[in-house]
């Protein structure tokens, strides 16, 4: 199934993730599929010369954009990579985008990164910001990103072999101080999850219910009722938040809002939880903030009614 075959699905997901960030802008998502007769197609590599300048185009299937290519100019020692390593040079690449595309391959990206570095380019031109000049600088900066990705990959694989759960690894695995990267769109815990699911798929072998169609949220009304109602559960979320456990509070408030989406009191607690999570992100994680701010906006509309 191609993205073109389920465009409405992806458009809704993109809008969920970036609607607040794109307020006032053109929110059209996606591009039509166009195949003019004069387009040259290729699989992995295509080489041609124009006005005496040689171009080598190579497919980069493991980057942030699944249809990426690298353009290599051998004589000029220049490489164009677009957003293959992410929208922000020196930050963690997006191996799973919160806007909702399928995940990318970490092992594949590492192989592609080593191949780019092996050519020792003198000029690296990405999809955003200024070109990066000098082979030593490129080797140092892109090499650091590669080493950070490799660290998260290897630590996750080690954790899987040791029998640690995905939740444990997402909470515990992080980059050492010497591999800390620029703030970007991805989170370390998302990379850990991307590694796990690339190797192990969606069945975690933690709960039998993973194999069945019904979701956990189907029994939330019963749980909320048993705990005393949505406002009581919202109060439990407030208590968890007061103790500094915003993620535990999030689980409580998601149950409460599922049962009582129009409750002002419930939504007020939800706003407090989401704002705490947003502030804890350092306000730099574009994709995470896009999602959180979108949920905050929905809750604020209920409170304002």
PEPE-V894687 format. One line per field, one symbol per residue. ss: DSSP state (h for helix, s for strand, l for the rest). phi: phi as a letter, one per 20 degrees, with the letter a starting at -180 (. if undefined). burial: 1 if it has 24 or more other ideal C-beta (glycine too) atoms within 12 Angstrom, else 0. A space follows every 50 residues. Layout:
BEGIN
ss=???
phi=???
burial=???
END
This chain:
BEGIN
ss=llhhhhhhhhhhhhhhhhllllllllllllllllllllllllllssssss llsssssssslllllllssssssllllsssssllllllllslllllllll lllllhhhhhhhhhhhhhllllsssslllllsslhhhhhhhhhhhhhhhh hhhhhhhhhhhhlllhhhhhhhllllhhhllslllllhhhhhhhhhhhhh lllllllhhhhllllhhhhhhhhhhhhllhhhhhhhhhhhhhlllhhhhh hhhhhhhhhllllhhhhhhhhhhhhhhhhhlllllhhhhhhhhhhhhhhh hhhhl
phi=.efffcgfgffffffgecgffegndfefdncfeccgfeeedbedbbcbcc lndeccdcfcedegefdfcddddffelccddlegeofcfndffeebeffo fffeefgfffffffffffelfebddeebmefddofffffffffffgffff fffffffffffenfffgfffedebefgfdfdffbeddgfffgfffgffed meeemdbffgedffefffdggfffffeoofffffffffffffendfffff ffffffffecfdfffffffggffffffffffnmdegfffgffffffffff fffff
burial=00000000010011111111100000001000000000000000000000 00001111110111110111111000011111111111111111111111 11111101110110111010101111100001000001101111111111 11111100110000010011001010000011011111111111111100 00000000000000000001001100000111111111011000010011 11111111111010111111111111110010001111111111111110 00000
END
